[in-house]
Amino acid sequence: MKSKKIILVLLIIGALATHNTMAAETKGEVKNNLLGISVGARMVVSFSQIFSKLGVTPGGNIEVGYLLPFIEKRLAIELASGYLWANAKGSGQDQRLVSSEGEVYEGYEWELIQHQLIFTLQIKGRIFPIGKKFNTYVYAGPSLYLLWSVVKANAEGNDFGTNTERSTKPGVSCGAGVEYKLGPGRLFGEILMAWSPLNHDVTGDKSTGNLGLGFGYIAVF
């Protein structure tokens, strides 16, 4: 009788072990059967003061990516499209600025609004496999900037009108962040840096460089 009980217990243990193994294998198959497509969005707050007179630069972007099917999908190629808005104000003096009566203005004030439409192709590398609950990553890649500068100026209440200038410039971006698995995707926060030349006539030889923070969500299918 005891031997029958022992055999029954062993059979139950064996069945449970087989079930757990099959479940783990199925779960692994589900992970491995991911299409490898990612879609994400982020909000960005950048600080341009370290590179130029441009101030705090808010914006955001959307991205689509592909997880490369090796080294447990740690590497991904992503294409991002985003927009940043920057602003700067100041004053100056120019002896060439005279009123209709021929008098030299004591000074003038100006305001610059800098629009930046950005396209970026980047390589992202995760430290751990894509299936981990918590992960860290780095990314870098080239960018294409579509820039639009809008400058307004006035002197002693006299409006000098609005001057605009557009250009297309190459740039670069990079970043590092952490992500946490939540639902079908991952919630993330990151530190990022981006740069491109901004040598417009109305701005002089400047740049769009900024150091910022990004927060968002990326879904993986």
C-alpha positions in Angstrom: 0.0 0.0 0.0 2.8 2.4 0.9 4.6 1.6 -2.3 1.4 2.5 -4.3 1.2 5.8 -2.5 4.9 6.5 -3.2 4.4 5.7 -6.9 1.3 8.0 -7.0 3.2 10.9 -5.5 6.1 10.4 -7.9 3.6 10.4 -10.8 2.0 13.6 -9.6 5.4 15.3 -9.2 6.5 14.1 -12.6 3.3 15.4 -14.2 3.7 18.8 -12.5 7.4 19.1 -13.6 6.4 18.2 -17.2 3.6 20.8 -17.2 6.0 23.5 -15.9 8.6 22.6 -18.5 6.1 22.7 -21.3 4.7 26.1 -20.0 8.2 27.5 -19.8 8.9 26.3 -23.3 5.7 27.8 -24.6 6.4 31.1 -22.9 9.9 31.1 -24.4 8.3 30.4 -27.8 6.0 33.3 -27.4 8.9 35.6 -26.6 10.9 34.3 -29.5 7.9 34.7 -31.9 7.8 38.5 -31.4 7.6 40.2 -34.7 10.4 42.5 -33.5 8.5 45.7 -34.3 8.5 48.5 -31.8 6.4 51.7 -31.8 7.0 54.5 -29.3 6.5 58.1 -28.3 8.3 60.5 -26.0 8.1 63.9 -24.5 11.3 65.9 -24.4 12.5 68.9 -22.4 15.9 70.1 -23.5 18.2 72.8 -22.2 20.1 74.6 -25.0 21.8 77.2 -22.7 25.0 75.2 -22.6 25.5 75.6 -26.3 23.8 78.9 -27.3 21.4 81.6 -26.1 18.4 79.4 -26.9 16.5 78.6 -23.7 14.5 75.6 -22.5 13.4 73.6 -25.6 10.2 71.5 -25.3 9.1 69.0 -27.9 8.5 65.4 -28.6 8.8 62.6 -31.2 7.5 59.3 -32.4 9.5 56.3 -33.5 9.3 52.9 -35.1 11.9 50.3 -34.8 13.0 46.7 -35.6 14.6 44.4 -33.0 17.5 42.5 -34.7 16.9 38.7 -34.4 20.2 37.8 -32.6 21.9 38.1 -29.2 18.4 37.8 -27.7 17.1 40.9 -29.5 19.3 43.3 -27.6 20.0 45.5 -30.7 17.4 47.6 -32.5 17.3 50.0 -35.5 14.9 52.9 -35.0 13.7 55.7 -37.1 12.4 58.8 -35.2 10.6 61.9 -36.2 10.2 64.8 -33.8 9.8 68.6 -33.3 11.5 71.0 -30.9 10.7 74.6 -30.2 13.3 77.1 -29.0 13.1 80.8 -28.0 15.6 83.5 -27.3 15.4 87.2 -26.5 17.9 90.0 -26.3 18.8 93.6 -27.0 21.6 95.5 -28.7 22.8 98.7 -30.3 23.6 99.5 -33.9 24.6 103.0 -35.2 23.1 102.1 -38.6 19.6 102.0 -37.1 18.1 105.5 -37.4 14.5 106.9 -37.3 12.7 108.5 -40.1 14.0 111.8 -38.7 17.6 110.6 -39.0 18.1 110.1 -35.3 20.1 107.1 -34.1 18.0 104.7 -31.9 19.4 104.2 -28.4 19.0 100.5 -28.8 16.8 97.7 -30.1 15.2 94.5 -28.9 14.9 91.2 -30.7 13.2 87.8 -30.3 14.0 84.6 -32.0 11.7 81.6 -32.4 13.6 78.5 -33.7 11.5 75.6 -35.1 13.3 72.3 -35.5 11.8 69.3 -37.4 14.1 66.4 -36.8 14.5 62.9 -38.4 16.9 60.5 -36.8 18.1 57.0 -37.7 19.6 55.4 -34.6 21.0 52.1 -33.3 19.9 51.2 -29.8 21.6 48.6 -27.6 20.0 47.1 -24.5 22.1 45.6 -21.7 19.8 42.7 -21.1 17.5 40.6 -23.4 14.3 42.2 -24.5 12.2 40.0 -22.2 13.6 41.3 -19.0 11.3 43.3 -16.6 13.9 46.0 -16.1 16.5 47.1 -18.7 19.0 49.8 -19.5 20.0 51.0 -22.9 22.1 53.4 -25.0 21.6 54.8 -28.5 23.2 57.0 -31.1 22.8 58.0 -34.7 22.8 60.7 -37.4 20.0 63.2 -37.8 18.5 65.5 -40.4 17.3 69.0 -39.2 14.8 71.1 -41.0 15.3 74.5 -39.4 13.1 77.6 -39.5 14.2 80.8 -37.8 11.7 83.6 -37.1 13.1 86.8 -35.8 11.2 89.9 -34.7 12.8 93.3 -33.7 11.8 96.7 -32.6 13.4 100.0 -31.5 11.7 102.5 -29.2 8.3 101.0 -30.2 9.1 101.0 -34.0 8.5 97.5 -35.4 11.3 96.3 -37.8 9.0 93.5 -39.1 9.6 89.8 -39.2 12.6 88.0 -40.8 12.5 84.3 -41.6 15.1 81.9 -42.8 15.0 78.1 -43.6 17.7 75.5 -44.1 18.4 71.8 -43.9 21.3 70.7 -41.8 22.9 67.4 -40.7 23.2 66.5 -37.0 23.7 63.8 -34.5 22.0 62.6 -31.4 22.7 60.1 -28.6 21.2 59.1 -25.2 21.1 56.6 -22.4 18.1 55.4 -20.3 16.2 52.9 -18.3 13.0 51.1 -19.1 10.5 49.0 -17.1 8.1 46.5 -18.7 4.5 47.6 -18.3 1.7 46.0 -20.3 2.6 45.2 -24.0 5.6 47.6 -23.9 8.0 49.5 -21.7 7.9 52.8 -19.8 11.2 54.6 -20.1 13.1 57.7 -19.0 16.4 58.9 -20.5 19.1 61.6 -20.7 19.8 62.7 -24.3 22.0 65.1 -26.3 21.5 66.4 -29.8 23.4 68.9 -32.0 23.3 70.4 -35.5 24.8 73.6 -36.9 22.6 76.8 -37.0 24.5 79.3 -39.2 21.6 81.4 -40.4 22.1 85.1 -41.3 19.8 86.1 -38.5 21.4 83.9 -35.9 25.1 84.0 -36.8 27.3 80.9 -36.5 25.4 79.1 -33.7 24.1 75.6 -33.1 20.9 73.8 -32.0 22.9 71.8 -29.4 21.0 70.8 -26.3 21.1 68.4 -23.3 17.7 67.1 -22.2 15.4 64.6 -20.6 13.0 62.3 -22.3 10.0 60.3 -21.0 7.8 58.0 -22.9 6.4 54.6 -23.7 7.5 52.0 -26.4 5.3 49.0 -27.4 7.0 45.8 -28.7 5.1 43.4 -31.0 
